Amino acid sequence: MVDDELQNLQDNINELEPKERIELLIKLLPYVMPKVQTVSARDGEPIGLDWINEF
């Protein structure tokens, strides 16, 4: 059943109005894109660009 739906997915998407396609893509993005998380500096990690001189 799922295999049949996956095969028809492109046809079903093509039948949508442009606005509906965009809405569908917005709803599906969280399932295919990685989530962005805040990263903070830790003690002992370089703060500046001094590490570039090591190369």
Legacy VTK file of the C-alpha trace (Angstrom):
# vtk DataFile Version 3.0
C-alpha trace
ASCII
DATASET POLYDATA
POINTS 55 float
0.000 0.000 0.000
2.765 2.464 0.923
4.747 1.471 -2.168
1.769 2.262 -4.415
1.334 5.673 -2.798
5.025 6.497 -3.183
4.835 5.696 -6.881
1.854 8.042 -7.287
3.292 10.804 -5.132
4.782 12.882 -7.964
1.521 12.763 -9.930
-0.421 13.804 -6.855
1.943 16.695 -6.180
1.714 17.858 -9.798
-2.069 18.063 -9.483
-1.820 20.540 -6.592
-2.067 24.293 -7.045
1.243 26.154 -6.544
0.112 27.506 -3.161
-0.815 23.992 -2.002
2.583 22.642 -3.163
4.394 25.248 -1.085
2.265 24.448 1.953
3.014 20.743 1.511
6.749 21.375 1.240
6.703 23.532 4.367
4.972 20.736 6.274
7.423 18.082 5.000
10.644 20.054 5.587
10.990 19.156 9.288
11.163 15.481 8.289
13.968 15.871 5.739
16.079 18.769 7.047
18.282 18.589 10.143
17.201 20.670 13.092
19.344 23.709 13.862
20.643 23.895 17.401
22.487 26.686 19.142
26.171 25.973 19.725
28.108 27.787 22.417
31.830 28.045 23.066
33.265 25.927 25.875
36.202 26.493 28.198
39.476 25.764 26.471
38.162 26.240 22.941
39.730 28.980 20.836
37.656 32.155 20.653
39.514 33.927 17.864
41.111 32.875 14.609
44.468 32.010 16.183
44.034 28.360 15.158
44.515 29.330 11.502
48.245 29.849 12.095
48.603 26.155 12.927
48.151 25.269 9.246
LINES 1 56
55 0 1 2 3 4 5 6 7 8 9 10 11 12 13 14 15 16 17 18 19 20 21 22 23 24 25 26 27 28 29 30 31 32 33 34 35 36 37 38 39 40 41 42 43 44 45 46 47 48 49 50 51 52 53 54
